[in-house]
Amino acid sequence: GKGETAFEKMKELQDCFGGSAYSPFEDREDWELAQWLIDNINQRAADEFLKLPVTRSRLRPSYRSNYTFMKVIDKLPTGPEWRCELVHTRGEFEDIGHDQERDEDHTMEGEEVELWVHDPVACVRELTGNPAFDGEIAYAPEKAFTDLHGTTRRYDEMWTGDWWWETQRRLPSGSTVAPVILASDKTELSRFKGDKNAWPVYLSIGNLSKEVR
């Protein structure tokens, strides 16, 4: 069946606020001020600025303090939610030597670590339904050629490959292939000690052009 994208839900939210493209802000100027506050000053300075008499009397933003400003920000649509799972890791085996009776191995104690994740299916749905990628995303395979007569194939983007054509033929009408691309890289979390590391996993899809990915 036909699903609802995150941006269709965003349109429903805009309709609830009167149909403005800048909702939940009142208008473009209200939105631009919010963008400037987020990009240039901290929350304390934003609160002081919004409470200035000149700000309230002349600019008249829809938010009158940093608290109400954050409430408006919270109404903006977001991507897939984060969730935290606790994972217990096993310790490595450490050989502590050999005695007359037997070998002894000592198991080092494991630890419980936090695993922060997005639902990967929700991530793929958001990528495939994002209107910002219009013109840079493919939903069906294509054949590209290097000559006008169509005799020499050009394999460039993922959707120009034979695999995509073969897979597409096995799918029901109206379906599309969404190849998932995963990558991971070690990242240091601590600038001072340097002993805290994470291995974030990045997700993209082959439907997006290489330049966008």
C-alpha angles and dihedrals in degrees: 000000000000115000130207117245124220089250093054086054087050090055090052089052091050090051089054088057094050100280097282116153087221098053135164078040118069099238145332095288091051089051094047092051090051091051091050092050092050094046101043116028139036125249095262092053090045090054092051092047094049092050094053111115091229091054093050096043101041109022094031098190118193089244118063101187139019089261094058089040091057089048089058091046089054089059092063115105115260135199126249112325124252119240129187125223124186114227123192112216123206121236121240122253115257120197109223097185142271128285132184096272107040148334113270126209122190119208112219113226116263126221140222114246133185119245113197113197145169122216100261092210090055089050092053091048092053093048094049093046099044110117090202087076094056108141092015099071133070127209097180136038121265136196116224124193134196094215136050093243093058097235101123118057122218117210110200119126120039093253091061092065126104091236091065092051092049093048093045092057090059094054127088118261112280094027126120135202117245109189110200118222118198129188134171136191134179112253128190113228099186120066095187107039099023091207099109117083137172133193105212116196115218121206129201136151133239091231089078119081117255092247092056094044 
